[in-house]
Amino acid sequence: QVQLVESGGGLVQAGDSLRLSCTASGRSVSTYAMGWFRQAPGNEREFVAGISRSGGNTGYADSVKGRFTISRDNAKSTVYLQMNSLKPGDAGDYCCAAKGTNSKTVYYRTGYGYWGQGTQVAVAL
């Protein structure tokens, strides 16, 4: 199993940047494809970004494409989400997630089995 802890959330102004981190413990993070999800009040949780075990393949929700970048450092057991040009619509509880997989090259939008507690992102006009 893997335990996930997010950090880096906060209150920013529209147009600002934030970098979220997700640190894993337990089983090596290199055995998991990783993803970031978010949930705004009153909304369902939605996929934001995913990254393959190797880090070589990534995917994004259309709403964040070109503004957000997911990356990983397996040696540090950490996954990052760099968020630029933040908008009020980006606000929410951001969670990282892990999916066990044999593939080193596939990222996933669904099917994650392990979740962190989340970190809050608020964006003011």
C-alpha positions as CSV (number, residue, x, y, z in Angstrom):
1,Q,0.0,0.0,0.0
2,V,0.9,3.6,-0.4
3,Q,0.1,6.6,1.8
4,L,-0.2,10.0,0.1
5,V,0.1,13.5,1.7
6,E,-0.5,16.7,-0.3
7,S,0.8,20.1,0.4
8,G,1.2,23.5,-1.2
9,G,-2.4,24.7,-1.3
10,G,-3.4,28.2,-0.3
11,L,-5.1,31.4,-1.3
12,V,-3.8,33.2,-4.3
13,Q,-5.0,36.0,-6.7
14,A,-6.3,35.2,-10.2
15,G,-3.3,34.9,-12.5
16,D,-0.9,33.7,-9.8
17,S,0.8,30.3,-9.7
18,L,1.0,27.5,-7.1
19,R,2.8,24.3,-7.0
20,L,1.2,21.4,-5.2
21,S,3.2,18.4,-3.9
22,C,2.2,14.9,-3.1
23,T,4.6,12.9,-1.1
24,A,4.2,9.1,-0.9
25,S,5.3,6.7,1.7
26,G,5.0,2.9,2.1
27,R,5.3,1.1,-1.2
28,S,7.6,2.8,-3.8
29,V,5.7,5.4,-5.7
30,S,7.5,4.3,-8.9
31,T,5.1,1.3,-9.0
32,Y,2.1,3.6,-9.4
33,A,0.6,5.8,-12.0
34,M,-0.3,9.0,-10.3
35,G,-3.0,11.6,-10.8
36,W,-4.4,14.8,-9.4
37,F,-8.1,15.4,-8.9
38,R,-10.1,18.4,-7.6
39,Q,-13.5,18.9,-6.1
40,A,-15.2,22.3,-5.7
41,P,-18.1,22.7,-3.2
42,G,-21.3,21.3,-4.7
43,N,-19.5,19.6,-7.5
44,E,-18.3,16.1,-8.2
45,R,-14.6,15.3,-8.0
46,E,-13.0,15.7,-11.4
47,F,-9.8,14.5,-13.1
48,V,-7.2,17.2,-13.5
49,A,-4.0,15.5,-14.6
50,G,-2.3,12.1,-14.8
51,I,1.2,10.8,-15.2
52,S,2.6,7.4,-16.1
53,R,5.0,5.5,-13.8
54,S,8.0,6.6,-15.9
55,G,6.8,10.2,-16.1
56,G,7.0,10.0,-19.9
57,N,3.3,10.3,-20.5
58,T,0.9,12.8,-19.1
59,G,-2.7,13.9,-19.7
60,Y,-4.8,16.8,-18.6
61,A,-8.4,17.9,-18.4
62,D,-9.2,20.3,-21.2
63,S,-9.9,23.1,-18.6
64,V,-6.3,23.1,-17.4
65,K,-4.4,22.1,-20.5
66,G,-1.6,24.6,-21.2
67,R,-1.7,26.0,-17.7
68,F,-1.0,23.0,-15.4
69,T,1.9,20.7,-15.5
70,I,2.1,17.4,-13.7
71,S,5.6,15.9,-13.0
72,R,7.1,13.3,-10.7
73,D,10.4,12.6,-9.0
74,N,10.4,8.9,-8.1
75,A,13.6,9.2,-6.2
76,K,11.9,11.7,-3.8
77,S,8.6,9.8,-3.9
78,T,6.9,13.0,-4.9
79,V,4.5,14.1,-7.5
80,Y,3.9,17.8,-8.4
81,L,1.2,19.8,-10.0
82,Q,2.4,23.2,-11.2
83,M,-0.5,25.5,-11.7
84,N,-0.1,28.7,-13.6
85,S,-2.6,31.5,-14.6
86,L,-5.0,30.4,-11.9
87,K,-8.6,31.2,-12.3
88,P,-11.4,31.4,-9.7
89,G,-12.9,28.2,-11.4
90,D,-9.7,26.3,-10.4
91,A,-10.6,26.6,-6.7
92,G,-11.3,23.4,-4.8
93,D,-9.9,20.6,-2.8
94,Y,-7.0,19.0,-4.7
95,C,-6.2,15.4,-4.1
96,C,-3.5,13.2,-5.4
97,A,-4.2,9.6,-6.2
98,A,-2.2,6.4,-7.0
99,K,-3.1,3.5,-9.3
100,G,-1.1,0.3,-9.3
101,T,-0.2,-0.8,-12.8
102,N,2.3,-2.9,-14.6
103,S,2.5,-0.4,-17.4
104,K,5.3,2.2,-17.2
105,T,3.9,4.3,-20.1
106,V,0.2,4.7,-19.5
107,Y,-1.5,7.5,-17.5
108,Y,-5.0,7.1,-16.3
109,R,-8.1,9.3,-15.9
110,T,-10.0,6.8,-13.7
111,G,-9.5,3.7,-11.6
112,Y,-7.4,5.1,-8.8
113,G,-7.3,3.1,-5.6
114,Y,-5.3,5.2,-3.2
115,W,-6.1,8.8,-2.2
116,G,-4.6,11.6,-0.2
117,Q,-6.6,13.8,2.2
118,G,-6.4,16.8,-0.1
119,T,-5.1,20.4,0.0
120,Q,-7.3,23.5,-0.5
121,V,-6.8,26.0,-3.3
122,A,-8.6,29.3,-3.3
123,V,-8.4,31.8,-6.1
124,A,-9.5,35.4,-5.5
125,L,-10.3,37.9,-8.2
